[in-house]
Amino acid sequence: MFLQATIHPLPNPPEGSVKLFDPPGQNIVFATIAANTQIPLFEPTGRVVVAIAELLAALLLLLPMTRRTGAGLSFLVLAGAVAFHMMPEILGREVPTSLAAGAGTDGGQLFALAIAMLAASMLLFVIHPRKR
């Protein structure tokens, strides 16, 4: 999920869904947060910082000796995502599918994915053996 959301290795990604390659102000999630909080720091600066943290977590999860650290970083990133989703005045559980007025929502799919990834991060952090 982290690679899909940050660099989108597949061709023709949906517009407004790739953190590192969307033009400033065009990422749906972070533009919505910036508009609702009136804090322009979220887009594009917050988006790039979160994308770098996600890529670092993905890299750490790949290497066995740093997997526990990657799970911890993944947990922190996803806990922040879930926290923003739980505040309807900032983002909400249903994210718009476009920045256009009157656009539909994703029906909570992004929120459900964040919950599932948060649970997987917690599980990996707990069951992965510590260094001996």
Secondary structure as GFF3:
##gff-version 3
##sequence-region A 1 132
A	DSSP	alpha_helix	2	6	.	.	.	ID=ss1
A	DSSP	alpha_helix	28	37	.	.	.	ID=ss2
A	DSSP	three_ten_helix	40	42	.	.	.	ID=ss3
A	DSSP	alpha_helix	45	62	.	.	.	ID=ss4
A	DSSP	three_ten_helix	64	66	.	.	.	ID=ss5
A	DSSP	alpha_helix	67	85	.	.	.	ID=ss6
A	DSSP	alpha_helix	109	127	.	.	.	ID=ss7
###
